């Protein structure tokens, strides 16, 4: 079992050094003519299923949507919750009520001024639709005080309330109340926010075109993470949907694309020697295998334990990323370098790679050759390749493993329906706190165990940081022992740009509002 924290820290440090050096190099170049392009072409690897940020747990949806919408609070570069559409806030003496003052004079892309009615409608829907919000702030209510003041009243004095509001996955995007009221079960029909860019056109399977919002009202402060100054430095952003990684990388090398997301491990080494390309690399999150714990043979905990026993995470991670410099195998659901939340709890059942033991355990649990369906999408090569390795490991352990692949949108539908999958793999970015992890949300993979809710409460209501950490260690151990999910590896995200690109920030998502390219 590889629990190499030292190599992880070294990788994290080298990644930060590379990111810092690349950013400094590009910012010093500048345009010799003083002219810059009016279009920024960004190649992304999948068509977003929607731009309804609160309702869809997807990095690609959040990464585009954050340029359109804004929340009350977001994370600055130091991962601290910072006011964006909020102006200020106060907390009641019992810690249960936040009174939030909203900035005045902010206008939506349709020209309507932002008011408390819009915020209450948006936040109420976010609480209903977001798998990140509902388990953490369930029972909370939002109410209007006056046109620019609201209250958030919680059932308990949650110390992490602002972090939940500022979380960047399924974040609490503020929209006009009219858009929220017109929403159906399928989602919203108009994508209108207050951000520096507005939606100009979405041509399915080709591109999402955002254009500068001329009436944008800047929040206070210097640009920092998702907060502060947001300059639409390039008038038009084109998120080009290019599912083939070779085509994406060739495009950045020829200048067809200014920036490409999702650089594959196969191309990473080649690009490090290309002086016309800048690489941005950071340890970004975990590659995870989620188990169906509720339906059919997968509801049998003994079968899930047998599958866990069969997993060789070193082989799976190598198959996913192809380069040992791009991942580290560690059971922690949070960043192992995080002093508060990094833990190896559950390691006793982790990364066994024991096919014969798994075969015996499955037979003892009553497994009789039932189909084990792994759903996946080639649109994300690391997820797809890892799925193929897992399926082979399961076949070697005597399981009837079947891979069903589809485009990204269909994959998202399948993985959200417990009747359509046994297992699925996704890459998930780090969160500020374990209570925000997808694995502890029932909406993500159907996990419904009272121990999860009890563990989350213990983490959030603990008397001290030490007690909170201990509660998380207990919960992480439970997730492994119960067979809820498995961290396959911690990955480094890689983005490539033309060497002349200026102002790019690879934060939790790539930030494009301050980016410009010399003409």
C-alpha positions, 0 to 999 in steps of 0.5 A, a space after each residue: 500500500 502506498 501512503 506516500 505523504 512525503 512525495 505528495 508534499 513534494 509534488 504539491 510544492 513543485 506544482 505550486 512553484 511551477 504555477 507561480 513561475 508560469 504566472 509570473 513569466 506570462 505577466 511580465 511579457 505583455 503586448 509589444 503593440 499594446 493590442 490584445 485579442 477580443 476573443 479567448 478560445 478555451 478548449 474544454 473536454 465535455 459539453 456541460 449538461 446545464 448551466 444551472 449551477 446550484 442544481 448540477 454537481 459538476 466542475 465543468 458547470 461550475 467553472 463556466 457558471 462562475 463567470 455568469 453568476 455571483 454568490 453572496 460569499 466566495 473563496 478568496 485566494 487563501 480559501 477564506 469566505 469573502 463577501 461578493 454580493 454581500 456587503 456585510 453581515 452580523 451573527 446573532 448571540 446564539 449563532 443561529 441567525 445571520 443578517 446579511 446586507 446586500 450591495 446596492 446598485 448591482 444589476 442583473 444581465 437583464 437590467 433588473 436591479 438586485 434585491 432581497 427578493 432575488 436573493 431569498 428566492 435563489 438561496 431557497 432554491 439552492 438549499 432545495 437543489 444543491 446536494 452540497 447545501 441540503 445536508 449541511 444547512 437543511 432546515 434553514 430559512 431565508 427571509 427578507 428584512 428590507 430591499 437590501 437585507 436578508 436573514 438566514 436562520 439555521 436550526 443549529 449554530 453551525 460554525 462552518 456556515 459561511 464556508 458552506 455558502 462560499 463553497 465553489 461546487 454547486 455554489 449559491 448562484 444568485 439569479 432573478 426571482 422571476 427565473 427561479 419562479 419559472 424553473 421546472 423540475 428540469 431546471 432553469 430556462 434562462 441563465 441570468 446572473 450579475 457576473 462580469 460575463 453574460 451568456 451570448 450563445 450556447 451551441 450544443 456540442 460546439 461551444 458556450 459563448 460568453 460576452 462582457 457585461 458592460 454594466 458589471 458592478 465590481 465588488 470591493 478589493 483586489 482580485 483574489 481567487 473568486 473575489 475582488 476585482 473581476 475585469 472582463 479583460 477579453 470581451 468574448 470567451 468561447 468555451 469550445 467543446 473538444 472531447 479528444 485530448 490530442 485535438 485539444 493539445 494540438 490546438 494550443 500548440 498551433 494557437 487555435 486555442 489560447 487555453 486547454 483544460 484537461 491535458 492528458 497524462 500522455 501529453 504532459 511530458 511532451 508539453 513540458 519541453 514546448 517553449 510556446 506552451 505554459 503549463 499550470 499544474 496543481 494538486 487539485 482533488 481525488 479520483 473516487 470510486 462510488 458504490 451503489 449501496 441501496 439496490 440489488 446485489 450492491 445493497 449487500 455489504 459483504 459484496 461491497 467489501 469484496 469489491 473493495 478488497 479487489 482494488 489495487 489503487 496503484 494500478 488504477 491511478 497509473 492507468 488513469 494518469 500514466 505518470 507517477 508524478 501526476 498522482 499519489 495513492 492515499 486513502 484520505 478524502 481530504 488533502 493529506 497535507 491538510 493538518 486538520 482534515 488529512 487522515 489515513 483512517 480506513 487504511 486497513 481495508 484500503 488498496 489490498 489488490 487481493 483478487 483471490 481473497 475478494 473472490 472468496 469473500 464475494 462467494 461467502 456473501 452470496 454473490 452468484 455472478 450478478 452483473 456489476 455495471 460500471 458507468 463511465 464517459 470517454 469525455 474524461 479520460 482519467 475517469 474512463 481509463 480508471 474504470 477500465 482498470 477497475 473492471 479488469 480487476 473485478 473480472 479477475 476477482 470473479 465478478 461479472 463486470 460490465 462497462 457502459 460508456 456514454 457522453 458526459 451528459 448521459 453519464 451524469 444522468 446514469 450516475 444519478 439513478 441508483 437503478 442504472 449503476 453499480 459503480 462509477 468513478 469521478 474526479 472531485 476537487 478538494 473541499 474546505 471541509 469534509 462535510 462538503 464532500 460529495 461522498 457524504 451527500 445522499 444525492 450523489 450516489 444514494 448513500 443513506 446510512 444514519 452513521 453519515 448524518 451522525 458523523 456530520 453533526 459530530 464534526 460540525 458541533 464539536 467542542 474543539 478542532 481536535 474533537 472535530 478531527 476525531 469525528 471526521 476520522 471516525 466517519 472516514 473509517 466508516 465510509 471504507 468499512 461500509 463500502 460506500 466509496 474509495 479514493 483511488 488517488 489524489 491527482 494533479 490537474 494540468 492546464 496548458 496555455 499559449 506562452 503569451 497568455 496573461 493574467 490566468 489564475 488556476 484556482 479551484 477552477 480556472 479563472 478567466 475574467 482577468 485573462 488577455 492575450 496579445 494580438 
